[in-house]
Amino acid sequence: MTIGIIGSGAIGTAFARTLARAGIEATISNSRGADSLKALIRELGPSIKAGTREEAARADIVLVAVNWSKLSAALASLPDWSGRISEVFAELVPGARVVKAFNHLRAEILAGDPCAEGGRRVLFYSGNDNAAKGEVAALIDRIGFVGIDLGSLAVGGKLTQFPGGPLPNQNLVKVG
Ligand SMILES: NC(=O)c1ccc[n+]([C@@H]2O[C@H](COP(=O)([O-])OP(=O)(O)OC[C@H]3O[C@@H](n4cnc5c(N)ncnc54)[C@H](OP(=O)(O)O)[C@@H]3O)[C@@H](O)[C@H]2O)c1
């Protein structure tokens, strides 16, 4: 399973950091090109590579970590998603199996140690495709967090919506 990241800002970097800590490979990209990511790649170590937006978008699971206003440009003219898993608004990624995840915690908490207070930090996810959610749940578990399925995109999307939803910035730990 390959992982790509579009967006190397606070959330894209935090996600890459959690992957790097678990030794999981991924390709990260931004709007300025791979050269602008040299220092980050050096810091994160060998499992994370810099690439183009197109290279990141080719992965089996693609985390889109771009501000809402820039999303359509960031996703423009990419090939069909043909069943791959993406965390963005469905209409912008035709053919993708959309899972909303990695978006409710502040970036510095997402990047930090998932073990806390004798338990593991919680990450929420939602989506309409159970198999895709299963793959994201397995990834969440692999990087040391506890995943909680919020149900469909319509339900989970609203619960984790910022601002307005009840779950953004709830830094929860599951004990036992
Ligand atoms: N920050 C948080 O703590 C936090 C917490 C929860 C959810 N979120 C959500 O996560 C999303 C990302 O937030 P962020 O704080 O990570 O934003 P950010 O730090 O501003 O980073 C945005 C990234 O998007 C990239 N980008 C913009 N246009 C692009 C394009 N056309 N092609 C490729 N990449 C493009 C930027 O590339 P360049 O680096 O080249 O400019 C940058 O790396 C937002 O929707 C935000 O609401 C953020």
The ligand as an SDF file (V2000), in Angstrom:
LIG
                    3D

 48 52  0  0  0  0  0  0  0  0999 V2000
   -3.3470   23.5040   11.1330 N   0  0  0  0  0  0  0  0  0  0  0  0
   -4.0830   22.7350   11.9250 C   0  0  0  0  0  0  0  0  0  0  0  0
   -3.7800   22.5460   13.1350 O   0  0  0  0  0  0  0  0  0  0  0  0
   -5.3180   22.0380   11.3680 C   0  0  0  0  0  0  0  0  0  0  0  0
   -6.0570   21.1700   12.2020 C   0  0  0  0  0  0  0  0  0  0  0  0
   -7.1280   20.4590   11.6630 C   0  0  0  0  0  0  0  0  0  0  0  0
   -7.4940   20.6280   10.3240 C   0  0  0  0  0  0  0  0  0  0  0  0
   -6.7950   21.5130    9.5260 N   0  0  0  0  0  0  0  0  0  0  0  0
   -7.2190   21.6320    8.1060 C   0  0  0  0  0  0  0  0  0  0  0  0
   -6.2220   21.0190    7.2940 O   0  0  0  0  0  0  0  0  0  0  0  0
   -6.1470   21.6850    6.0230 C   0  0  0  0  0  0  0  0  0  0  0  0
   -4.6850   22.1110    5.7900 C   0  0  0  0  0  0  0  0  0  0  0  0
   -4.3420   23.0330    6.8080 O   0  0  0  0  0  0  0  0  0  0  0  0
   -2.8250   23.4090    7.1410 P   0  0  0  0  0  0  0  0  0  0  0  0
   -2.8620   24.1360    8.4410 O   0  0  0  0  0  0  0  0  0  0  0  0
   -1.9550   22.2090    6.9780 O   0  0  0  0  0  0  0  0  0  0  0  0
   -2.5180   24.4700    5.9570 O   0  0  0  0  0  0  0  0  0  0  0  0
   -1.1110   25.1310    5.5550 P   0  0  0  0  0  0  0  0  0  0  0  0
   -0.1260   24.9820    6.6480 O   0  0  0  0  0  0  0  0  0  0  0  0
   -1.4340   26.4790    5.0150 O   0  0  0  0  0  0  0  0  0  0  0  0
   -0.6180   24.1960    4.3300 O   0  0  0  0  0  0  0  0  0  0  0  0
   -1.3370   24.1130    3.1310 C   0  0  0  0  0  0  0  0  0  0  0  0
   -0.5230   23.3330    2.1240 C   0  0  0  0  0  0  0  0  0  0  0  0
   -1.2730   23.2570    0.9070 O   0  0  0  0  0  0  0  0  0  0  0  0
   -0.3820   23.3630   -0.1690 C   0  0  0  0  0  0  0  0  0  0  0  0
   -1.0320   23.7960   -1.4170 N   0  0  0  0  0  0  0  0  0  0  0  0
   -1.7700   24.9020   -1.6540 C   0  0  0  0  0  0  0  0  0  0  0  0
   -2.1410   24.9590   -2.9550 N   0  0  0  0  0  0  0  0  0  0  0  0
   -1.6290   23.8460   -3.5390 C   0  0  0  0  0  0  0  0  0  0  0  0
   -1.6350   23.3370   -4.8670 C   0  0  0  0  0  0  0  0  0  0  0  0
   -2.2620   23.9750   -5.8680 N   0  0  0  0  0  0  0  0  0  0  0  0
   -0.9760   22.1710   -5.1210 N   0  0  0  0  0  0  0  0  0  0  0  0
   -0.3340   21.5100   -4.1350 C   0  0  0  0  0  0  0  0  0  0  0  0
   -0.2850   21.9430   -2.8440 N   0  0  0  0  0  0  0  0  0  0  0  0
   -0.9220   23.0970   -2.5540 C   0  0  0  0  0  0  0  0  0  0  0  0
    0.5920   24.4220    0.2870 C   0  0  0  0  0  0  0  0  0  0  0  0
    1.7260   24.3380   -0.5530 O   0  0  0  0  0  0  0  0  0  0  0  0
    3.0080   25.3340   -0.3230 P   0  0  0  0  0  0  0  0  0  0  0  0
    3.6710   24.8060    0.9170 O   0  0  0  0  0  0  0  0  0  0  0  0
    3.8120   25.1260   -1.5500 O   0  0  0  0  0  0  0  0  0  0  0  0
    2.4300   26.7090   -0.1520 O   0  0  0  0  0  0  0  0  0  0  0  0
    0.8220   23.9980    1.7450 C   0  0  0  0  0  0  0  0  0  0  0  0
    1.8660   23.0520    1.8210 O   0  0  0  0  0  0  0  0  0  0  0  0
   -7.1060   22.8770    6.0990 C   0  0  0  0  0  0  0  0  0  0  0  0
   -8.3160   22.4890    5.5050 O   0  0  0  0  0  0  0  0  0  0  0  0
   -7.2990   23.0810    7.6080 C   0  0  0  0  0  0  0  0  0  0  0  0
   -8.5520   23.6450    7.9170 O   0  0  0  0  0  0  0  0  0  0  0  0
   -5.7080   22.1950   10.0160 C   0  0  0  0  0  0  0  0  0  0  0  0
  1  2  1  0
  2  3  2  0
  2  4  1  0
  4  5  1  0
  4 48  2  0
  5  6  2  0
  6  7  1  0
  7  8  2  0
  8  9  1  0
  8 48  1  0
  9 10  1  0
  9 46  1  0
 10 11  1  0
 11 12  1  0
 11 44  1  0
 12 13  1  0
 13 14  1  0
 14 15  2  0
 14 16  1  0
 14 17  1  0
 17 18  1  0
 18 19  2  0
 18 20  1  0
 18 21  1  0
 21 22  1  0
 22 23  1  0
 23 24  1  0
 23 42  1  0
 24 25  1  0
 25 26  1  0
 25 36  1  0
 26 27  1  0
 26 35  1  0
 27 28  2  0
 28 29  1  0
 29 30  1  0
 29 35  2  0
 30 31  1  0
 30 32  2  0
 32 33  1  0
 33 34  2  0
 34 35  1  0
 36 37  1  0
 36 42  1  0
 37 38  1  0
 38 39  2  0
 38 40  1  0
 38 41  1  0
 42 43  1  0
 44 45  1  0
 44 46  1  0
 46 47  1  0
M  CHG  2   8   1  16  -1
M  END
$$$$
